[in-house]
């Protein structure tokens, strides 16, 4: 993890985690051997899937699935949140895209037992600096407003700002977590990319996502 910027951000706040999700599932039997840990990968730490496995919009296996982390993909695990059963899930970015199937740098929560590397020492997702948006604005699964919309960052409600990235048009997007949920509408801790121009804060100090 890029410690300089992340540690500075974490020092600003400590927050109580609020999780939602589904009961834990049995771990699928892996094949082969664990690949070697390769260290830092953008804002997160490299982890390797044991099997093709889901990425979810919020911490819980019953939340909307936003992508798939496949065996051999470069996946950066960033921070931990917990589902409503107390099971940890990690917010992560799958850097590997697949033409016609999935955008590069898709973000979502991953299920740690489906990965070779442990994630219990990741920082809590609620510890990143808070920001708000100028208006109700979209959360997107990839860095671009043409990628699937997975939720909404509502005006004047807290968003944890995780990292920044440039989309294919040269515009900055910020990977954020909408901490507040809405019953029947959106899970708490829904994560996605936000258009930087809709954020009422200077995001230059955030770490680069990749």
C-alpha positions in Angstrom: 0.0 0.0 0.0 1.3 3.5 -0.7 1.8 4.3 3.0 2.5 8.0 2.8 -0.8 9.3 1.5 -2.9 6.5 3.0 -1.5 6.9 6.5 -2.0 10.6 6.4 -5.6 10.0 5.3 -6.3 7.5 8.0 -5.0 9.8 10.7 -7.8 12.2 9.9 -10.6 9.9 11.0 -11.6 6.6 12.5 -15.1 5.5 11.8 -17.5 2.8 12.9 -18.0 0.2 10.2 -21.6 -0.5 9.1 -22.0 -3.6 7.1 -24.7 -5.4 5.3 -24.7 -8.7 3.5 -25.4 -12.4 3.4 -24.4 -15.5 5.4 -21.0 -16.8 4.9 -20.6 -19.5 2.3 -18.4 -22.6 2.2 -15.0 -22.0 0.6 -14.6 -23.6 -2.8 -11.7 -26.1 -3.1 -8.8 -24.5 -4.7 -6.6 -26.0 -7.3 -2.9 -25.5 -7.9 -0.6 -23.6 -5.5 -0.6 -20.1 -4.2 1.1 -17.6 -6.4 3.8 -15.3 -4.9 2.7 -12.1 -3.2 3.8 -9.2 -5.4 3.5 -6.3 -3.0 1.9 -2.9 -3.6 -0.5 -2.4 -6.5 -1.7 1.1 -6.8 -3.7 2.1 -3.7 -4.0 -1.5 -2.5 -2.1 -4.8 -2.1 -1.9 -7.5 -4.7 -4.1 -10.5 -4.0 -4.7 -13.5 -6.3 -8.0 -15.3 -6.8 -8.1 -19.1 -6.2 -11.1 -19.4 -8.5 -13.2 -17.1 -10.7 -15.2 -15.2 -8.0 -17.6 -12.3 -7.6 -17.2 -8.7 -6.9 -20.1 -6.9 -5.1 -21.3 -3.4 -4.8 -21.4 -3.5 -1.0 -20.1 -5.7 1.8 -22.3 -8.8 1.4 -22.7 -11.6 -1.0 -26.4 -10.8 -1.4 -25.7 -7.2 -2.7 -25.6 -6.6 -6.4 -22.7 -8.3 -8.2 -20.7 -5.8 -10.2 -18.0 -7.9 -11.7 -15.8 -11.0 -11.6 -12.2 -11.5 -10.4 -10.8 -14.3 -12.5 -7.8 -16.6 -11.8 -4.7 -14.8 -13.1 -6.2 -11.3 -12.7 -4.3 -8.5 -11.0 -6.5 -7.6 -8.0 -5.7 -4.8 -5.5 -7.3 -5.3 -2.1 -7.6 -1.9 -0.3 -9.6 -2.0 2.9 -12.0 -4.1 5.0 -15.7 -3.8 5.8 -18.0 -6.3 7.4 -21.4 -7.8 6.4 -24.3 -8.0 8.8 -23.0 -11.4 10.1 -19.6 -10.0 11.0 -17.8 -11.6 8.1 -15.1 -9.4 6.5 -15.1 -8.4 2.9 -12.4 -6.3 1.2 -13.0 -3.4 -1.2 -10.8 -4.2 -4.2 -10.0 -3.2 -7.8 -9.7 -5.8 -10.6 -7.2 -4.1 -12.9 -7.7 -6.7 -15.7 -10.4 -5.9 -18.2 -12.0 -8.2 -20.7 -13.3 -6.8 -24.0 -17.1 -6.8 -24.1 -17.3 -8.4 -20.6 -15.8 -6.2 -18.0 -14.1 -2.8 -17.7 -10.5 -2.6 -16.5 -10.2 -1.3 -12.9 -13.7 -2.5 -11.9 -14.2 -1.9 -8.2 -16.2 -4.0 -5.8 -16.1 -6.0 -2.5 -14.4 -9.4 -2.6 -14.8 -12.5 -0.5 -11.4 -13.1 1.2 -11.6 -16.9 1.4 -11.6 -17.0 -2.4 -8.1 -15.5 -2.5 -4.7 -16.9 -1.6 -3.5 -14.0 0.5 -4.9 -13.0 3.9 -6.6 -9.6 4.3 -7.3 -9.3 8.0 -4.6 -6.7 8.4 -6.1 -4.3 5.9 -7.3 -0.9 7.2 -11.0 -0.4 7.8 -12.9 1.2 4.8 -14.5 3.7 7.1 -11.1 5.2 8.1 -10.6 7.3 4.9 -11.3 11.0 4.8 -14.9 12.2 4.4 -16.2 14.3 1.6 -19.6 15.3 0.2 -20.9 15.9 -3.3 -22.5 19.1 -4.8 -25.5 17.1 -5.8 -26.9 13.6 -6.0 -24.5 11.8 -8.3 -23.7 8.4 -9.6 -21.4 5.7 -8.3 -19.9 3.6 -11.2 -18.3 0.2 -11.3 -15.4 1.4 -13.5 -13.6 4.7 -13.9 -16.0 6.3 -16.4 -19.6 7.5 -16.4 -20.3 5.1 -19.3 -19.6 2.1 -17.1 -22.5 0.5 -15.1 -24.0 2.7 -12.4 -24.1 0.8 -9.1 -25.5 3.4 -6.8 -25.8 7.0 -5.8 -23.7 9.4 -3.6 -26.4 11.6 -2.2 -25.9 15.4 -1.7 -24.6 16.2 1.8 -24.2 12.6 2.9 -20.8 11.3 3.8 -18.6 9.6 1.2 -15.2 8.0 2.1 -12.7 9.1 -0.5 -10.4 6.2 -1.3 -8.2 7.0 -4.3 -8.2 8.9 -7.6 -7.9 7.7 -11.2 -8.1 9.2 -14.7 -10.7 7.8 -17.1 -10.3 7.2 -20.8 -11.3 10.8 -21.6 -8.8 12.3 -19.2 -11.2 13.2 -16.5 -10.5 12.4 -12.8 -12.8 9.9 -11.0 -12.6 9.1 -7.3 -13.3 5.7 -5.9 -15.6 6.4 -3.0 -17.8 4.6 -0.5 -21.3 6.0 0.2 -21.4 5.3 3.9 -25.1 5.9 4.4 -27.6 3.3 3.2 -31.3 3.7 2.4 -33.8 1.0 3.2 -35.0 -0.7 0.1 -32.9 1.6 -2.2 -29.2 1.2 -1.4 -26.9 -0.8 0.9 -24.6 1.1 3.3 -21.0 1.2 2.3 -21.8 0.9 -1.4 -18.6 1.6 -3.4 -18.0 3.0 -6.8 -16.3 5.7 -8.9 -17.6 9.3 -8.6 -17.0 12.1 -11.1 -14.5 14.4 -9.5 -16.4 17.6 -10.6 -19.3 16.5 -8.4 -17.2 16.3 -5.3 -17.1 19.3 -2.9 -13.4 18.7 -1.8 -9.9 18.9 -3.2 -9.1 15.3 -4.1 -5.5 15.9 -5.2 -4.1 14.5 -2.0 -5.7 11.1 -2.5 -3.5 8.2 -3.5 -3.6 7.0 -7.1 -5.9 3.9 -7.5 -3.6 2.1 -9.8 
